[in-house]
């Protein structure tokens, strides 16, 4: 049902947020030889992954808007 799907999506988003927050914000406060560093990838990926997701999302939005503009223009040309 929609409620179950919504709950699963909320749980997933919350889990990703907590993991990323610990990785990007809390990890620098631990010593470099702490075993907690083994639970996370290199810190450079804390910047690369969100940047990639942002570029991917903006590209998808741009492609969607561009396709809608082209579709609308082709409808206008066919009407005339």
GROMACS elastic network, one bead per residue, 0.5 to 0.9 nm:
[ bonds ]
;  ai    aj funct       b0    kb
    1     4     6  0.54472   500
    1     5     6  0.63604   500
    1     6     6  0.86571   500
    2     5     6  0.50698   500
    2     6     6  0.59561   500
    2     7     6  0.84742   500
    3     6     6  0.50630   500
    3     7     6  0.61009   500
    3     8     6  0.85981   500
    4     7     6  0.50724   500
    4     8     6  0.61666   500
    4     9     6  0.86050   500
    5     8     6  0.51018   500
    5     9     6  0.61568   500
    5    10     6  0.85587   500
    6     9     6  0.50843   500
    6    10     6  0.60707   500
    6    11     6  0.85302   500
    7    10     6  0.50609   500
    7    11     6  0.60749   500
    7    12     6  0.85441   500
    8    11     6  0.50869   500
    8    12     6  0.61110   500
    8    13     6  0.85910   500
    9    12     6  0.50931   500
    9    13     6  0.61075   500
    9    14     6  0.85137   500
   10    13     6  0.51568   500
   10    14     6  0.60472   500
   10    15     6  0.84891   500
   11    14     6  0.51558   500
   11    15     6  0.60598   500
   11    16     6  0.86256   500
   12    15     6  0.51362   500
   12    16     6  0.62078   500
   12    17     6  0.85658   500
   13    16     6  0.52095   500
   13    17     6  0.60975   500
   13    18     6  0.86527   500
   14    17     6  0.50390   500
   14    18     6  0.61355   500
   14    19     6  0.85481   500
   15    18     6  0.52353   500
   15    19     6  0.61122   500
   15    20     6  0.85254   500
   16    19     6  0.51436   500
   16    20     6  0.59946   500
   16    21     6  0.84105   500
   17    20     6  0.52196   500
   17    21     6  0.59790   500
   17    22     6  0.85644   500
   18    21     6  0.51094   500
   18    22     6  0.61688   500
   18    23     6  0.85051   500
   19    22     6  0.52747   500
   19    23     6  0.61038   500
   19    24     6  0.86466   500
   19    40     6  0.89134   500
   20    24     6  0.58975   500
   20    25     6  0.80193   500
   20    46     6  0.75121   500
   21    24     6  0.53565   500
   21    25     6  0.54382   500
   21    26     6  0.68607   500
   21    27     6  0.87938   500
   22    25     6  0.56221   500
   22    27     6  0.60647   500
   23    26     6  0.62057   500
   23    27     6  0.53539   500
   23    28     6  0.83393   500
   23    37     6  0.87710   500
   23    39     6  0.89239   500
   23    40     6  0.64575   500
   23    41     6  0.83332   500
   23    43     6  0.74836   500
   23    46     6  0.72712   500
   24    27     6  0.62683   500
   24    28     6  0.75991   500
   24    43     6  0.69434   500
   24    46     6  0.60429   500
   24    47     6  0.85320   500
   25    28     6  0.66700   500
   25    29     6  0.81205   500
   26    29     6  0.57266   500
   26    30     6  0.74882   500
   27    30     6  0.55791   500
   27    31     6  0.84971   500
   27    36     6  0.79380   500
   27    37     6  0.71805   500
   27    40     6  0.87617   500
   27    43     6  0.87389   500
   28    31     6  0.75418   500
   28    32     6  0.81898   500
   30    33     6  0.82825   500
   30    34     6  0.64579   500
   30    36     6  0.78887   500
   30    37     6  0.80725   500
   31    34     6  0.52836   500
   31    35     6  0.89594   500
   31    37     6  0.85289   500
   32    35     6  0.84716   500
   32    36     6  0.89827   500
   32    37     6  0.70123   500
   33    36     6  0.85022   500
   33    37     6  0.74545   500
   34    37     6  0.59805   500
   34    38     6  0.80462   500
   35    38     6  0.56013   500
   35    39     6  0.76160   500
   36    39     6  0.54956   500
   36    40     6  0.75306   500
   37    40     6  0.57071   500
   37    41     6  0.78827   500
   37    42     6  0.85459   500
   38    41     6  0.74635   500
   40    43     6  0.80255   500
   41    44     6  0.83164   500
   41    45     6  0.68432   500
   41    46     6  0.81240   500
   42    45     6  0.58124   500
   42    46     6  0.74849   500
   43    46     6  0.51725   500
   43    47     6  0.74470   500
   44    47     6  0.56455   500
   44    48     6  0.64012   500
   44    49     6  0.88196   500
   45    49     6  0.56541   500
   45    50     6  0.83425   500
   46    49     6  0.60645   500
   46    50     6  0.69990   500
   46    51     6  0.89561   500
   47    50     6  0.58170   500
   47    51     6  0.61951   500
   47    52     6  0.86981   500
   48    51     6  0.51396   500
   48    52     6  0.60683   500
   48    53     6  0.86276   500
   49    52     6  0.51415   500
   49    53     6  0.61951   500
   49    54     6  0.85707   500
   50    54     6  0.59943   500
   50    55     6  0.85816   500
   51    54     6  0.50545   500
   51    55     6  0.62117   500
   51    56     6  0.85345   500
   52    55     6  0.51686   500
   52    56     6  0.60498   500
   52    57     6  0.85050   500
   53    56     6  0.50188   500
   53    57     6  0.59879   500
   53    58     6  0.85034   500
   54    57     6  0.51069   500
   54    58     6  0.60539   500
   54    59     6  0.84232   500
   55    58     6  0.51871   500
   55    59     6  0.59949   500
   55    60     6  0.85528   500
   56    59     6  0.51212   500
   56    60     6  0.62044   500
   56    61     6  0.87157   500
   57    60     6  0.50969   500
   57    61     6  0.62442   500
   57    62     6  0.85847   500
   58    61     6  0.50770   500
   58    62     6  0.60733   500
   58    63     6  0.85637   500
   59    62     6  0.50008   500
   59    63     6  0.60613   500
   59    64     6  0.85016   500
   60    63     6  0.51333   500
   60    64     6  0.61120   500
   60    65     6  0.86190   500
   61    64     6  0.51020   500
   61    65     6  0.61399   500
   61    66     6  0.84571   500
   62    65     6  0.51991   500
   62    66     6  0.59459   500
   62    67     6  0.84679   500
   63    66     6  0.50390   500
   63    67     6  0.60123   500
   63    68     6  0.85363   500
   64    67     6  0.52063   500
   64    68     6  0.62308   500
   64    69     6  0.86940   500
   65    68     6  0.51047   500
   65    69     6  0.61945   500
   65    70     6  0.86586   500
   66    69     6  0.51069   500
   66    70     6  0.61812   500
   66    71     6  0.85287   500
   67    70     6  0.50951   500
   67    71     6  0.60137   500
   67    72     6  0.84926   500
   68    71     6  0.50224   500
   68    72     6  0.60172   500
   68    73     6  0.85086   500
   69    72     6  0.50903   500
   69    73     6  0.60811   500
   69    74     6  0.85764   500
   70    73     6  0.51115   500
   70    74     6  0.61362   500
   70    75     6  0.86548   500
   71    74     6  0.51993   500
   71    75     6  0.63352   500
   71    76     6  0.87681   500
   72    75     6  0.51735   500
   72    76     6  0.63162   500
   72    77     6  0.87949   500
   73    76     6  0.50233   500
   73    77     6  0.62240   500
   73    78     6  0.86864   500
   74    77     6  0.51230   500
   74    78     6  0.62318   500
   74    79     6  0.87327   500
   75    78     6  0.52128   500
   75    79     6  0.63282   500
   75    80     6  0.89859   500
   76    79     6  0.52909   500
   76    80     6  0.66695   500
   77    80     6  0.55066   500
